[in-house]
Amino acid sequence: MAKGRRKGCLFLVILAGIFVGAYLTNPTEDMHREAAKEKLNKMALNLLSKYGIEESFVAGLGIDLSGKYVDEFIQNHVSADNYYLFSTTRVHWSGESRIIGVGAFGRVYISGKVDEILERELENFVKEKIEGIKIPGFDLKDFKLELDL
């Protein structure tokens, strides 16, 4: 009987240790935003390479995909919900709110399913920026087929 009781107490101590560890290492909202920012920057670079566009070319046109726009998007549309032992990353967009990640033990994991949504939104953003570029003597809409705009 004492042996079974000892195992039960040991189990409770280990479980309590896990709970305390999870509570103390639960990621902050800034950590969630940073993870979402890394994901967004990676998606932006993948999208540019998909169209054969180098990041330096886009920067030369005055479009900073990995700076001001991403920071603004993250600040305005990404938040975290704290559940003490874990937390979730939430994105607010077009009147909807979706969980895109989870954080626990000092780490934030953004879902792979969000790639498709981010790619679509980034593609629309890049298309708007490219269509807005004015070069004297050229109409970028003539290159619609090549850029798939």
Sequence and secondary structure as in RCSB ss.txt:
>XXXX:A:sequence
MAKGRRKGCLFLVILAGIFVGAYLTNPTEDMHREAAKEKLNKMALNLLSKYGIEESFVAGLGIDLSGKYVDEFIQ
NHVSADNYYLFSTTRVHWSGESRIIGVGAFGRVYISGKVDEILERELENFVKEKIEGIKIPGFDLKDFKLELDL
>XXXX:A:secstr
 HHHHHHHHHHHHHHHHHHHHHHHT   HHHHHHHHHHHHHHHHHHHHHHTT  HHHHHHTT  TTTHHHHHHHH
HHEEEEE SS EEEEEEETTEEEEEEEEETTEEEE TTHHHHHHHHHHHHHHHHHHT  BTTB GGGGHHHHT 
